[in-house]
Amino acid sequence: MNSKTVVGLIGSVFITFVGLYRLFSESLSSTPLFIAYLFIITGLVGVCANGIKLFKSKKI
């Protein structure tokens, strides 16, 4: 198992959850809504890329 890929996957999930938390709650009002959308999009791209990379590395 590639540890860099797992750390990247966990980080991407965390970034996605931070963006979703800001989007669904108003507690982080100092963060602009644009940044929340940016976190969600980039986090999902990272989750997909790292998930695919991890899945392929386990198959081989």
Backbone as JSON, one array per atom type, in Angstrom:
{
  "sequence": "MNSKTVVGLIGSVFITFVGLYRLFSESLSSTPLFIAYLFIITGLVGVCANGIKLFKSKKI",
  "N": [[0.85, -1.18, 0.0], [0.57, 2.17, -0.86], [1.71, 4.77, 0.98], [1.71, 7.53, 0.57], [-0.38, 7.94, -1.19], [-2.57, 7.18, 0.36], [-2.46, 9.11, 2.4], [-2.89, 11.38, 0.84], [-5.47, 10.82, -0.06], [-6.94, 10.88, 2.36], [-6.49, 13.54, 3.08], [-7.76, 14.85, 0.95], [-10.41, 14.06, 1.34], [-10.87, 15.31, 3.79], [-10.62, 18.04, 3.04], [-12.8, 18.22, 1.3], [-14.91, 17.75, 3.12], [-14.65, 19.99, 4.79], [-15.34, 22.05, 3.02], [-18.0, 21.27, 2.45], [-19.1, 21.48, 5.01], [-18.96, 24.23, 5.43], [-20.68, 25.05, 3.44], [-23.19, 23.96, 4.15], [-23.64, 24.9, 6.69], [-23.75, 27.94, 8.56], [-21.75, 28.69, 10.21], [-19.08, 29.22, 9.72], [-18.74, 31.97, 8.76], [-16.85, 33.8, 8.0], [-15.42, 32.78, 5.94], [-15.5, 33.01, 2.47], [-18.19, 32.08, 0.26], [-17.43, 31.2, -2.23], [-14.93, 30.05, -1.81], [-15.68, 27.8, -0.37], [-17.05, 26.32, -2.34], [-14.87, 25.93, -4.05], [-13.21, 24.34, -2.43], [-14.82, 22.05, -2.24], [-14.98, 21.14, -4.91], [-12.23, 20.77, -5.67], [-11.51, 18.99, -3.68], [-13.12, 16.74, -4.25], [-12.09, 16.05, -6.75], [-9.51, 15.31, -5.98], [-10.12, 13.15, -4.27], [-11.23, 11.33, -6.09], [-9.05, 10.95, -7.9], [-6.98, 10.0, -6.19], [-8.26, 7.76, -5.13], [-8.63, 6.14, -7.4], [-5.95, 5.75, -8.08], [-5.06, 4.37, -5.8], [-6.68, 2.08, -5.92], [-5.8, 0.93, -8.33], [-3.16, 0.39, -7.68], [-3.38, -1.59, -5.77], [-4.47, -3.64, -7.21], [-2.51, -4.57, -8.93]],
  "CA": [[0.0, 0.0, 0.0], [1.35, 3.38, -0.99], [1.29, 5.65, 2.07], [1.45, 8.88, 0.04], [-1.71, 7.93, -1.78], [-3.54, 7.13, 1.45], [-2.45, 10.43, 3.03], [-3.55, 12.28, -0.1], [-6.91, 10.51, -0.04], [-7.48, 11.39, 3.62], [-6.47, 15.0, 2.98], [-8.8, 15.27, 0.01], [-11.69, 13.86, 2.02], [-10.96, 16.37, 4.79], [-10.88, 19.3, 2.33], [-14.18, 18.16, 0.83], [-15.81, 17.91, 4.27], [-14.59, 21.39, 5.24], [-16.16, 22.81, 2.08], [-19.41, 20.92, 2.67], [-19.51, 22.03, 6.3], [-19.19, 25.66, 5.23], [-21.83, 25.23, 2.56], [-24.43, 23.59, 4.81], [-23.83, 25.64, 7.94], [-23.32, 29.33, 8.46], [-20.87, 28.99, 11.33], [-17.82, 29.78, 9.2], [-19.18, 33.06, 7.89], [-15.71, 34.59, 7.53], [-14.96, 32.15, 4.7], [-16.43, 33.27, 1.37], [-18.87, 30.91, -0.28], [-16.64, 30.76, -3.37], [-13.88, 29.16, -1.3], [-16.32, 26.53, -0.03], [-17.23, 25.59, -3.6], [-13.55, 25.54, -4.53], [-12.78, 23.2, -1.62], [-15.62, 20.87, -2.6], [-14.6, 20.66, -6.25], [-10.87, 20.24, -5.67], [-11.48, 17.81, -2.81], [-13.69, 15.6, -4.98], [-11.11, 15.64, -7.77], [-8.45, 14.6, -5.26], [-10.64, 11.85, -3.81], [-11.34, 10.45, -7.27], [-7.72, 10.63, -8.42], [-6.26, 9.14, -5.24], [-8.97, 6.49, -5.04], [-8.29, 5.35, -8.58], [-4.55, 5.36, -7.97], [-4.94, 3.35, -4.76], [-7.31, 0.87, -6.42], [-4.93, 0.32, -9.34], [-1.93, -0.12, -7.07], [-3.72, -2.82, -5.05], [-4.79, -4.68, -8.2], [-1.27, -5.07, -9.56]],
  "C": [[0.9, 1.24, 0.0], [0.85, 4.4, 0.04], [1.01, 7.07, 1.6], [0.05, 8.99, -0.55], [-2.79, 7.93, -0.7], [-3.6, 8.48, 2.16], [-3.13, 11.45, 2.13], [-5.05, 12.07, -0.13], [-7.57, 11.05, 1.22], [-7.52, 12.92, 3.6], [-7.55, 15.53, 2.05], [-10.19, 15.12, 0.6], [-11.91, 14.97, 3.05], [-11.28, 17.72, 4.14], [-12.32, 19.34, 1.82], [-15.16, 18.37, 1.98], [-15.8, 19.33, 4.82], [-15.43, 22.27, 4.32], [-17.64, 22.53, 2.26], [-19.94, 21.48, 3.98], [-19.81, 23.53, 6.16], [-20.44, 25.9, 4.39], [-23.14, 24.98, 3.3], [-24.67, 24.3, 6.14], [-23.28, 27.05, 7.76], [-22.34, 29.69, 9.57], [-19.52, 29.56, 10.89], [-18.12, 30.94, 8.26], [-18.03, 33.92, 7.39], [-15.14, 34.04, 6.22], [-15.95, 32.44, 3.58], [-17.01, 31.97, 0.8], [-18.11, 30.34, -1.49], [-15.55, 29.77, -2.94], [-14.46, 27.8, -0.92], [-16.55, 25.69, -1.28], [-15.9, 25.11, -4.16], [-13.02, 24.34, -3.75], [-13.54, 21.93, -2.01], [-15.16, 20.29, -3.93], [-13.2, 20.05, -6.24], [-10.74, 19.0, -4.77], [-12.02, 16.58, -3.51], [-12.76, 15.12, -6.08], [-9.98, 14.84, -7.13], [-8.89, 13.23, -4.77], [-10.71, 10.87, -4.97], [-9.96, 10.01, -7.76], [-6.96, 9.69, -7.47], [-6.94, 7.8, -5.06], [-8.65, 5.58, -6.21], [-6.85, 4.86, -8.51], [-4.35, 4.25, -6.94], [-5.55, 2.02, -5.23], [-6.44, 0.16, -7.44], [-3.67, -0.26, -8.71], [-2.19, -1.41, -6.29], [-4.01, -3.96, -6.02], [-3.53, -5.34, -8.74], [-0.37, -5.76, -8.58]]
}
